[in-house]
Amino acid sequence: MSRRIDRVEEACKEELSEILQREVKDPRVGFVTITSVKVTPDLRHARVYVSIMGTEKEIENSLAGLESARGYLRSHLGKHLRLKFLPELEFVRERFAEEALRLDEIMRKAKEDIAGGD
């Protein structure tokens, strides 16, 4: 059963990424990357983890755009995947990319401080 869930999760991730990139025309949806999808064992719910780049306002707008497009995404997902039940989509913001950029900035500043202290 877990192999099937893994395949469904990967297929959802690929299809949703494709749909977002090619078909969603909402200008609020900015630079959004789907990092992973986790599906419940009954395949009725899917958490879609997204990384969003931009200012806090742009991120909020992108999340609002994703929520607005939820039905569209779900229906298009149904056209591409053959599942008995289409999962309800829930979007969850991941902050890995943001944290990586923040840490990179901290390390850059520390390096400058060290170089300037010599």
N, CA, C and O of each residue as an XYZ file, in Angstrom:
472
protein
N       0.825     -1.201      0.000
C       0.000      0.000      0.000
C       0.865      1.259      0.000
O       0.534      2.233     -0.676
N       1.965      1.252      0.747
C       2.787      2.463      0.824
C       3.458      2.774     -0.519
O       3.694      3.941     -0.832
N       3.765      1.745     -1.311
C       4.332      2.006     -2.639
C       3.328      2.736     -3.516
O       3.685      3.633     -4.280
N       2.076      2.341     -3.395
C       1.029      3.003     -4.170
C       0.891      4.452     -3.723
O       0.785      5.350     -4.559
N       0.891      4.686     -2.436
C       0.785      6.054     -1.923
C       1.969      6.882     -2.400
O       1.800      8.032     -2.806
N       3.173      6.304     -2.352
C       4.362      7.014     -2.839
C       4.207      7.396     -4.307
O       4.559      8.506     -4.706
N       3.678      6.471     -5.109
C       3.478      6.754     -6.538
C       2.432      7.842     -6.745
O       2.596      8.714     -7.598
N       1.359      7.789     -5.963
C       0.311      8.810     -6.078
C       0.872     10.171     -5.668
O       0.607     11.175     -6.329
N       1.640     10.208     -4.588
C       2.236     11.470     -4.137
C       3.144     12.061     -5.204
O       3.077     13.257     -5.489
N       3.981     11.236     -5.786
C       4.905     11.721     -6.818
C       4.143     12.186     -8.056
O       4.475     13.216     -8.641
N       3.123     11.429     -8.454
C       2.322     11.813     -9.616
C       1.599     13.126     -9.352
O       1.537     13.981    -10.235
N       1.054     13.301     -8.157
C       0.375     14.555     -7.805
C       1.350     15.719     -7.861
O       1.029     16.785     -8.386
N       2.537     15.510     -7.319
C       3.547     16.576     -7.323
C       3.892     16.989     -8.754
O       3.928     18.178     -9.071
N       4.142     16.018     -9.599
C       4.513     16.311    -10.987
C       3.377     17.002    -11.737
O       3.593     18.003    -12.421
N       2.176     16.465    -11.605
C       1.038     17.029    -12.328
C       0.696     18.432    -11.832
O       0.460     19.332    -12.637
N       0.669     18.624    -10.511
C       0.358     19.946     -9.977
C       1.409     20.966    -10.385
O       1.075     22.110    -10.694
N       2.673     20.567    -10.390
C       3.743     21.469    -10.831
C       3.523     21.879    -12.284
O       3.656     23.050    -12.642
N       3.190     20.908    -13.098
C       2.954     21.157    -14.524
C       1.751     22.086    -14.723
O       1.815     23.035    -15.505
N       0.666     21.810    -14.017
C      -0.546     22.623    -14.140
C      -0.270     24.051    -13.679
O      -0.681     25.010    -14.333
N       0.428     24.190    -12.548
C       0.764     25.533    -12.048
C       1.592     26.305    -13.059
O       1.350     27.486    -13.310
N       2.554     25.637    -13.625
C       3.474     26.295    -14.547
C       2.796     26.676    -15.862
O       3.039     27.759    -16.393
N       1.957     25.801    -16.383
C       1.432     26.005    -17.730
C       0.016     26.565    -17.800
O      -0.332     27.241    -18.768
N      -0.808     26.291    -16.782
C      -2.227     26.593    -16.949
C      -2.791     27.631    -15.991
O      -3.760     28.307    -16.335
N      -2.225     27.781    -14.816
C      -2.772     28.738    -13.861
C      -2.319     30.135    -14.271
O      -1.124     30.423    -14.328
N      -3.296     30.997    -14.554
C      -3.002     32.340    -15.056
C      -3.199     33.419    -14.000
O      -3.104     34.606    -14.310
N      -3.472     33.027    -12.759
C      -3.704     33.995    -11.687
C      -2.416     34.772    -11.431
O      -1.400     34.172    -11.080
N      -2.436     36.102    -11.599
C      -1.215     36.887    -11.409
C      -0.712     36.892     -9.961
O       0.444     37.228     -9.703
N      -1.582     36.521     -9.024
C      -1.156     36.472     -7.620
C      -0.189     35.319     -7.359
O       0.649     35.387     -6.460
N      -0.317     34.259     -8.159
C       0.545     33.094     -7.961
C       1.897     33.417     -8.569
O       2.076     33.357     -9.785
N       2.845     33.759     -7.711
C       4.169     34.153     -8.166
C       5.092     32.958     -8.316
O       4.738     31.952     -8.930
N       6.271     33.086     -7.750
C       7.284     32.042     -7.862
C       7.004     30.953     -6.829
O       7.507     30.999     -5.706
N       6.198     29.978     -7.227
C       5.774     28.886     -6.345
C       6.395     27.585     -6.829
O       6.332     27.263     -8.016
N       6.994     26.841     -5.908
C       7.545     25.530     -6.208
C       6.887     24.509     -5.298
O       6.838     24.695     -4.083
N       6.384     23.439     -5.877
C       5.820     22.367     -5.072
C       6.979     21.476     -4.651
O       7.644     20.868     -5.489
N       7.213     21.407     -3.347
C       8.355     20.641     -2.841
C       7.997     19.191     -2.565
O       8.825     18.301     -2.757
N       6.766     18.942     -2.115
C       6.326     17.566     -1.893
C       4.820     17.529     -1.721
O       4.168     18.553     -1.517
N       4.289     16.326     -1.809
C       2.863     16.094     -1.587
C       2.753     14.891     -0.672
O       3.400     13.870     -0.906
N       1.947     15.001      0.361
C       1.696     13.886      1.278
C       0.213     13.568      1.239
O      -0.626     14.432      1.489
N      -0.102     12.316      0.923
C      -1.477     11.873      0.764
C      -1.843     10.945      1.918
O      -1.033     10.121      2.343
N      -3.070     11.086      2.419
C      -3.534     10.188      3.476
C      -3.699      8.781      2.901
O      -3.878      8.627      1.693
N      -3.642      7.754      3.755
C      -3.764      6.377      3.257
C      -5.044      6.098      2.468
O      -5.045      5.235      1.590
N      -6.141      6.818      2.767
C      -7.382      6.605      2.013
C      -7.431      7.444      0.725
O      -8.416      7.399     -0.011
N      -6.371      8.199      0.462
C      -6.216      9.020     -0.753
C      -7.266     10.126     -0.878
O      -7.515     10.619     -1.978
N      -7.871     10.512      0.219
C      -8.924     11.527      0.161
C      -8.414     12.936      0.464
O      -9.093     13.915      0.154
N      -7.244     13.049      1.058
C      -6.680     14.353      1.398
C      -5.211     14.387      1.002
O      -4.490     13.400      1.152
N      -4.781     15.528      0.497
C      -3.382     15.701      0.108
C      -2.882     17.035      0.631
O      -3.478     18.083      0.385
N      -1.784     16.972      1.352
C      -1.093     18.198      1.761
C      -0.058     18.494      0.696
O       0.811     17.672      0.404
N      -0.165     19.674      0.123
C       0.749     20.090     -0.935
C       1.690     21.117     -0.315
O       1.279     22.230      0.014
N       2.953     20.735     -0.159
C       3.945     21.616      0.441
C       4.551     22.485     -0.651
O       5.045     21.989     -1.664
N       4.500     23.797     -0.420
C       4.980     24.750     -1.420
C       6.032     25.671     -0.822
O       5.963     26.054      0.346
N       6.995     26.009     -1.645
C       7.997     27.007     -1.298
C       7.698     28.213     -2.176
O       7.546     28.089     -3.391
N       7.615     29.387     -1.545
C       7.257     30.594     -2.275
C       8.317     31.653     -2.019
O       8.649     31.957     -0.873
N       8.838     32.205     -3.095
C       9.837     33.257     -2.989
C       9.153     34.612     -3.166
O       8.208     34.749     -3.942
N       9.650     35.610     -2.431
C       9.122     36.949     -2.565
C       8.986     37.620     -1.211
O       9.384     37.073     -0.182
N       8.418     38.813     -1.232
C       8.173     39.534      0.011
C       7.021     38.853      0.741
O       6.329     38.008      0.172
N       6.823     39.220      1.989
C       5.738     38.624      2.766
C       4.387     38.856      2.084
O       3.535     37.969      2.074
N       4.196     40.039      1.519
C       2.945     40.364      0.816
C       2.788     39.491     -0.436
O       1.698     38.984     -0.705
N       3.869     39.315     -1.197
C       3.820     38.466     -2.396
C       3.527     37.016     -2.024
O       2.806     36.318     -2.736
N       4.091     36.573     -0.908
C       3.854     35.207     -0.444
C       2.391     35.034     -0.055
O       1.766     34.036     -0.414
N       1.843     36.001      0.679
C       0.428     35.951      1.056
C      -0.460     35.934     -0.183
O      -1.430     35.179     -0.242
N      -0.133     36.762     -1.169
C      -0.902     36.793     -2.417
C      -0.821     35.465     -3.158
O      -1.821     34.993     -3.700
N       0.365     34.861     -3.184
C       0.527     33.569     -3.855
C      -0.306     32.496     -3.168
O      -0.955     31.688     -3.834
N      -0.291     32.485     -1.833
C      -1.102     31.505     -1.098
C      -2.593     31.733     -1.362
O      -3.349     30.774     -1.513
N      -3.015     32.995     -1.417
C      -4.414     33.304     -1.724
C      -4.766     32.837     -3.140
O      -5.853     32.308     -3.372
N      -3.848     33.036     -4.076
C      -4.066     32.577     -5.444
C      -4.169     31.067     -5.531
O      -4.996     30.538     -6.274
N      -3.328     30.368     -4.770
C      -3.383     28.904     -4.740
C      -4.717     28.433     -4.163
O      -5.337     27.512     -4.696
N      -5.153     29.063     -3.080
C      -6.440     28.702     -2.477
C      -7.576     28.933     -3.472
O      -8.494     28.121     -3.584
N      -7.499     30.037     -4.184
C      -8.516     30.370     -5.173
C      -8.535     29.350     -6.317
O      -9.598     29.032     -6.850
N      -7.372     28.847     -6.687
C      -7.250     27.900     -7.804
C      -7.404     26.444     -7.368
O      -7.270     25.539     -8.192
N      -7.679     26.210     -6.104
C      -7.736     24.840     -5.571
C      -8.680     23.941     -6.378
O      -8.299     22.830     -6.748
N      -9.890     24.397     -6.654
C     -10.856     23.589     -7.407
C     -10.373     23.306     -8.822
O     -10.498     22.188     -9.322
N      -9.823     24.326     -9.457
C      -9.285     24.180    -10.812
C      -8.152     23.151    -10.823
O      -8.112     22.266    -11.678
N      -7.235     23.279     -9.865
C      -6.111     22.342     -9.781
C      -6.606     20.920     -9.546
O      -6.127     19.972    -10.167
N      -7.562     20.788     -8.650
C      -8.088     19.463     -8.318
C      -8.773     18.830     -9.532
O      -8.576     17.645     -9.804
N      -9.576     19.610    -10.263
C     -10.267     19.052    -11.424
C      -9.283     18.666    -12.522
O      -9.449     17.632    -13.169
N      -8.260     19.488    -12.735
C      -7.248     19.142    -13.737
C      -6.413     17.945    -13.303
O      -5.985     17.141    -14.131
N      -6.188     17.836    -12.014
C      -5.477     16.665    -11.492
C      -6.280     15.405    -11.806
O      -5.717     14.373    -12.172
N      -7.599     15.501    -11.659
C      -8.468     14.366    -11.951
C      -8.417     13.937    -13.405
O      -8.598     12.758    -13.710
N      -8.171     14.883    -14.308
C      -8.076     14.545    -15.732
C      -6.793     13.783    -16.052
O      -6.738     13.027    -17.022
N      -5.763     13.986    -15.230
C      -4.460     13.385    -15.514
C      -4.186     12.114    -14.711
O      -3.390     11.272    -15.127
N      -4.840     11.979    -13.573
C      -4.620     10.810    -12.731
C      -5.887      9.967    -12.693
O      -7.000     10.494    -12.667
N      -5.706      8.670    -12.690
C      -6.867      7.783    -12.630
C      -6.987      7.241    -11.221
O      -6.399      6.221    -10.863
N      -7.766      7.958    -10.439
C      -7.980      7.569     -9.052
C      -9.472      7.457     -8.789
O     -10.272      8.175     -9.389
N      -9.836      6.569     -7.907
C     -11.243      6.419     -7.545
C     -11.743      7.688     -6.862
O     -12.846      8.162     -7.139
N     -10.922      8.231     -5.971
C     -11.248      9.470     -5.273
C     -10.169     10.502     -5.558
O      -8.979     10.188     -5.537
N     -10.586     11.728     -5.821
C      -9.628     12.816     -5.970
C      -9.383     13.418     -4.598
O     -10.337     13.751     -3.894
N      -8.135     13.563     -4.207
C      -7.877     14.120     -2.876
C      -8.228     15.606     -2.793
O      -8.051     16.359     -3.750
N      -8.724     16.001     -1.637
C      -8.899     17.415     -1.328
C      -7.499     17.984     -1.135
O      -6.659     17.352     -0.495
N      -7.240     19.156     -1.673
C      -5.906     19.748     -1.610
C      -5.818     20.763     -0.474
O      -6.706     21.594     -0.286
N      -4.730     20.672      0.269
C      -4.424     21.652      1.313
C      -3.004     22.143      1.049
O      -2.075     21.344      0.944
N      -2.843     23.444      0.943
C      -1.528     24.011      0.660
C      -0.843     24.407      1.959
O      -1.426     25.092      2.799
N       0.407     23.967      2.112
C       1.196     24.252      3.307
C       2.498     24.906      2.855
O       3.220     24.372      2.014
N       2.777     26.057      3.424
C       3.998     26.791      3.059
C       5.212     26.191      3.758
O       5.230     26.031      4.978
N       6.214     25.866      2.970
C       7.499     25.420      3.522
C       8.463     26.580      3.478
O       8.411     27.415      2.574
N       9.327     26.627      4.441
C      10.237     27.764      4.537
C      11.704     27.381      4.343
O      12.598     28.148      4.704
N      11.954     26.206      3.779
C      13.338     25.767      3.620
C      14.156     26.724      2.772
O      15.275     27.078      3.144
N      13.615     27.145      1.643
C      14.357     28.038      0.748
C      14.597     29.386      1.422
O      15.680     29.961      1.311
N      13.577     29.883      2.122
C      13.726     31.164      2.823
C      14.812     31.065      3.887
O      15.646     31.960      4.022
N      14.793     29.977      4.636
C      15.790     29.795      5.688
C      17.190     29.655      5.093
O      18.159     30.170      5.649
N      17.292     28.958      3.965
C      18.593     28.802      3.316
C      19.133     30.159      2.875
O      20.318     30.437      3.054
N      18.285     30.998      2.307
C      18.720     32.334      1.890
C      19.121     33.186      3.094
O      20.106     33.922      3.041
N      18.358     33.080      4.168
C      18.667     33.839      5.381
C      20.005     33.395      5.975
O      20.817     34.227      6.379
N      20.230     32.084      6.025
C      21.505     31.576      6.542
C      22.666     31.986      5.645
O      23.753     32.300      6.130
N      22.433     31.982      4.339
C      23.470     32.400      3.404
C      23.839     33.860      3.651
O      25.018     34.215      3.625
N      22.848     34.698      3.889
C      23.095     36.115      4.167
C      23.871     36.283      5.472
O      24.800     37.087      5.546
N      23.492     35.526      6.494
C      24.206     35.590      7.777
C      25.658     35.170      7.599
O      26.562     35.818      8.127
N      25.888     34.089      6.858
C      27.263     33.613      6.641
C      28.066     34.626      5.828
O      29.249     34.836      6.096
N      27.433     35.257      4.836
C      28.119     36.261      4.025
C      28.543     37.445      4.895
O      29.668     37.935      4.789
N      27.630     37.895      5.753
C      27.947     39.022      6.640
C      29.048     38.650      7.628
O      29.932     39.460      7.909
N      28.998     37.431      8.154
C      30.029     36.987      9.095
C      31.388     36.939      8.403
O      32.403     37.317      8.987
N      31.401     36.473      7.162
C      32.642     36.413      6.402
C      33.193     37.815      6.175
O      34.398     38.039      6.295
N      32.307     38.765      5.845
C      32.736     40.149      5.663
C      33.295     40.734      6.968
O      34.297     41.449      6.960
N      32.635     40.420      8.081
C      33.091     40.909      9.381
C      34.483     40.363      9.717
O      35.344     41.080     10.227
N      34.677     39.086      9.418
C      35.972     38.460      9.698
C      37.055     39.073      8.811
O      38.151     39.391      9.272
N      36.722     39.233      7.524
C      37.688     39.807      6.586
C      37.983     41.261      6.923
O      39.112     41.721      6.749
N      36.984     41.985      7.402
C      37.184     43.393      7.751
C      37.939     43.574      9.060
O      38.525     44.629      9.301
N      37.928     42.543      9.910
C      38.594     42.634     11.208
C      40.084     42.389     11.132
O      40.779     42.644     12.116
N      40.612     41.912     10.028
C      42.053     41.619      9.923
C      42.874     42.849      9.780
O      44.098     42.766      9.681
